[in-house]
Amino acid sequence: MAIDRRARSRTLLAAAALLFTVPAAVAAPPTLAPEVEREIIAPEGVAFQPSPSDEEGAIDRFATYTMALAKRDYDAAYAMLRLSFQASNPRLEWEMNLRKRPEIWADGTIRILRLSWYSDPAGQPPGLYAAFDFRGDRKDKTMDCGYVVVHRGAPGSAFTVVRTDTSEVPSNLLEDGVPKADVLHQLPCYLGKGIATAF
């Protein structure tokens, strides 16, 4: 099964989620608290459990990538994309599309809502995938939401970014910090527990 984040169920639960801050410099890979939703998807009959080093590597790549985007370091962010992703997203076009949306990644502070693991998913290059669903809340009362998927082809190799989608939700489409029902289906968001704004 291909990793299609838009087709995922968008269960709306009201509960607390981890506030994940990407600092100006990351001395060590951040970790996620148990409150973050987690799921593991593996081929039928295959027992798989990500190791602490798997999670550390995936989170480190996610944090480094999002921090580069927050700082508008497009060279660094583009270098983290898998080569096949780069091939389908030429450098200048990729950067131009990001520059057209200056609100996205504006403050570098996001809340990870769910971490999903995929081991050797059908129809994808083999390896380990980690998908981070997130939302970002800005001081102007707008929000971002979306996902970043990272991939590692072999144990010990570095994770690369293989898929990402982010949308801005303007304040007029939010009610008490939550996207209005009629716009939820248009967003690449899994809000889950993170739909709550009271922690």
RODO-2510 file (C-alpha; in nm, 4 decimals, decimal comma):
residues 199
     n   res          X          Y          Z
     1     m     0,0000     0,0000     0,0000
     2     a     0,1374     0,3432    -0,0933
     3     i     0,1788     0,6012     0,1783
     4     d    -0,1125     0,8335     0,1058
     5     r    -0,1537     1,0793     0,3894
     6     r    -0,4623     1,2532     0,2424
     7     a    -0,6596     0,9300     0,2428
     8     r    -0,5972     0,8677     0,6122
     9     s    -0,8861     0,8858     0,8537
    10     r    -0,9152     1,2227     1,0237
    11     t    -1,0410     1,1231     1,3661
    12     l    -1,1209     1,4298     1,5718
    13     l    -1,0354     1,3696     1,9355
    14     a    -0,9998     1,6435     2,1959
    15     a    -0,6956     1,5777     2,4164
    16     a    -0,3498     1,7089     2,4812
    17     a    -0,0620     1,6709     2,2337
    18     l     0,3080     1,7308     2,2670
    19     l     0,4371     2,0794     2,2007
    20     f     0,7482     2,0276     1,9895
    21     t     0,9784     2,3252     1,9514
    22     v     1,2553     2,3287     1,6955
    23     p     1,5215     2,5451     1,8613
    24     a     1,7773     2,7594     1,6852
    25     a     2,0360     2,4880     1,7371
    26     v     1,9730     2,1252     1,8199
    27     a     2,2502     1,9775     2,0336
    28     a     2,0957     1,6304     2,0458
    29     p     1,8022     1,4716     1,8644
    30     p     1,4778     1,5561     2,0417
    31     t     1,2509     1,2842     2,1686
    32     l     0,8741     1,2495     2,1645
    33     a     0,6652     1,2006     2,4731
    34     p     0,4361     0,8985     2,5052
    35     e     0,1349     1,1300     2,4533
    36     v     0,2146     1,1611     2,0829
    37     e     0,0024     0,9162     1,8864
    38     r     0,2050     0,6350     1,7333
    39     e     0,1306     0,3567     1,4903
    40     i     0,3291     0,0849     1,3164
    41     i     0,2339    -0,0540     0,9760
    42     a     0,4224    -0,3552     0,8439
    43     p     0,3551    -0,6228     0,5797
    44     e     0,1223    -0,8979     0,6946
    45     g     0,3009    -1,1562     0,9038
    46     v     0,6019    -0,9329     0,9675
    47     a     0,6787    -0,8346     1,3250
    48     f     0,8394    -0,4925     1,3341
    49     q     0,9191    -0,2526     1,6140
    50     p     1,1290     0,0613     1,5545
    51     s     1,4350     0,0837     1,7763
    52     p     1,5288     0,3897     1,9824
    53     s     1,8015     0,4652     1,7267
    54     d     1,5433     0,4435     1,4448
    55     e     1,3268     0,6994     1,6218
    56     e     1,6218     0,9220     1,7088
    57     g     1,7408     0,9271     1,3471
    58     a     1,3954     0,9975     1,2057
    59     i     1,3197     1,2746     1,4549
    60     d     1,6617     1,4290     1,4001
    61     r     1,6008     1,4466     1,0241
    62     f     1,2514     1,5890     1,0752
    63     a     1,3781     1,8525     1,3204
    64     t     1,6745     1,9495     1,1032
    65     y     1,4567     1,9780     0,7928
    66     t     1,1848     2,1871     0,9553
    67     m     1,4431     2,4077     1,1260
    68     a     1,6105     2,4734     0,7894
    69     l     1,2748     2,5742     0,6398
    70     a     1,1990     2,7999     0,9358
    71     k     1,5327     2,9764     0,8810
    72     r     1,4710     2,9894     0,5044
    73     d     1,7886     2,7871     0,4479
    74     y     1,6622     2,6367     0,1229
    75     d     2,0017     2,4930     0,0273
    76     a     2,0176     2,2865     0,3448
    77     a     1,6529     2,1780     0,3246
    78     y     1,6788     2,0726    -0,0404
    79     a     1,9908     1,8684     0,0323
    80     m     1,7838     1,6571     0,2746
    81     l     1,5390     1,5456     0,0046
    82     r     1,5756     1,1970    -0,1406
    83     l     1,7363     1,2063    -0,4845
    84     s     1,4188     1,0796    -0,6540
    85     f     1,2231     1,3592    -0,4813
    86     q     1,4769     1,6112    -0,6041
    87     a     1,4482     1,4699    -0,9571
    88     s     1,0733     1,5304    -0,9590
    89     n     1,1097     1,8712    -0,7893
    90     p     1,3790     2,0772    -0,9644
    91     r     1,5646     2,3015    -0,7213
    92     l     1,4551     2,6416    -0,8524
    93     e     1,0918     2,5415    -0,8906
    94     w     1,0866     2,3835    -0,5454
    95     e     1,2280     2,6953    -0,3809
    96     m     1,0058     2,9295    -0,5818
    97     n     0,6967     2,7409    -0,4626
    98     l     0,8086     2,7787    -0,1011
    99     r     0,8856     3,1488    -0,1437
   100     k     0,5319     3,2023    -0,2755
   101     r     0,4031     3,0921     0,0654
   102     p     0,6035     3,2973     0,3173
   103     e     0,3598     3,2212     0,6000
   104     i     0,4450     2,8509     0,6043
   105     w     0,7136     2,7489     0,8564
   106     a     0,7120     3,1096     0,9790
   107     d     0,8100     3,0554     1,3406
   108     g     0,9703     2,7121     1,3498
   109     t     0,7436     2,5928     1,6308
   110     i     0,5245     2,2934     1,5590
   111     r     0,3341     2,0316     1,7522
   112     i     0,3878     1,6733     1,6408
   113     l     0,0532     1,4950     1,6596
   114     r     0,1373     1,1480     1,5347
   115     l     0,4383     0,9406     1,4319
   116     s     0,3584     0,6556     1,1934
   117     w     0,6118     0,3881     1,0999
   118     y     0,6000     0,1920     0,7737
   119     s     0,8291    -0,1042     0,7132
   120     d     0,8793    -0,1916     0,3447
   121     p     0,5402    -0,0592     0,2253
   122     a     0,4157    -0,2087    -0,1010
   123     g     0,4712     0,0077    -0,4054
   124     q     0,7512     0,2088    -0,2432
   125     p     1,1301     0,1694    -0,2421
   126     p     1,2173    -0,0764     0,0373
   127     g     1,3209     0,0464     0,3756
   128     l     1,1872     0,2192     0,6824
   129     y     0,9555     0,5200     0,6630
   130     a     0,8476     0,7547     0,9422
   131     a     0,5601     0,9968     0,8852
   132     f     0,5202     1,2979     1,1140
   133     d     0,1771     1,4626     1,1243
   134     f     0,1917     1,8085     1,2770
   135     r     0,0255     2,1398     1,3330
   136     g     0,1935     2,4737     1,3936
   137     d     0,0254     2,7604     1,5767
   138     r     0,1489     3,1143     1,5213
   139     k     0,1092     3,4252     1,7345
   140     d    -0,1232     3,5823     1,4770
   141     k    -0,3766     3,3046     1,5521
   142     t    -0,3258     3,1288     1,2177
   143     m    -0,1950     2,7736     1,1903
   144     d    -0,0092     2,5370     0,9620
   145     c    -0,0776     2,1681     0,9368
   146     g     0,0532     1,8834     0,7309
   147     y     0,3038     1,6000     0,7313
   148     v     0,6661     1,5159     0,6562
   149     v     0,7703     1,1616     0,5604
   150     v     1,1315     1,0485     0,5987
   151     h     1,2898     0,7298     0,4623
   152     r     1,5962     0,5206     0,5337
   153     g     1,6910     0,2613     0,2755
   154     a     1,9183     0,0479     0,4934
   155     p     2,0054     0,0240     0,8644
   156     g     2,2754     0,2722     0,9511
   157     s     2,2094     0,5005     0,6547
   158     a     2,0734     0,8525     0,6939
   159     f     1,7050     0,9359     0,6698
   160     t     1,5993     1,1552     0,3785
   161     v     1,2781     1,3512     0,3236
   162     v     1,0584     1,1766     0,0650
   163     r     0,7226     1,3476     0,0914
   164     t     0,5801     1,6577     0,2531
   165     d     0,2684     1,8688     0,2381
   166     t     0,1778     2,1739     0,4425
   167     s    -0,1184     2,4095     0,4368
   168     e    -0,1824     2,7375     0,6107
   169     v    -0,5176     2,7833     0,7802
   170     p    -0,6001     3,1565     0,8018
   171     s    -0,7701     3,2922     1,1112
   172     n    -1,1062     3,3378     0,9340
   173     l    -1,1214     2,9590     0,8832
   174     l    -1,0568     2,8841     1,2505
   175     e    -1,2991     2,8755     1,5418
   176     d    -1,1379     2,8720     1,8867
   177     g    -0,8122     2,7525     1,7317
   178     v    -0,9763     2,4648     1,5434
   179     p    -1,0279     2,4552     1,1644
   180     k    -1,3938     2,4846     1,0699
   181     a    -1,5601     2,1593     0,9722
   182     d    -1,6134     2,2619     0,6102
   183     v    -1,2387     2,3163     0,5527
   184     l    -1,1020     2,0124     0,7362
   185     h    -1,1417     1,7834     0,4359
   186     q    -0,9328     2,0213     0,2235
   187     l    -0,6300     2,0083     0,4527
   188     p    -0,3402     1,7583     0,4548
   189     c    -0,3905     1,7335     0,8292
   190     y    -0,4331     1,4565     1,0733
   191     l    -0,5357     1,6566     1,3770
   192     g    -0,6282     1,3742     1,6106
   193     k    -0,5514     1,4679     1,9691
   194     g    -0,3971     1,7915     1,8476
   195     i    -0,7317     1,9425     1,7567
   196     a    -0,7528     2,0578     2,1171
   197     t    -0,5940     2,3915     2,1932
   198     a    -0,6186     2,3686     2,5740
   199     f    -0,3283     2,1626     2,7039
***
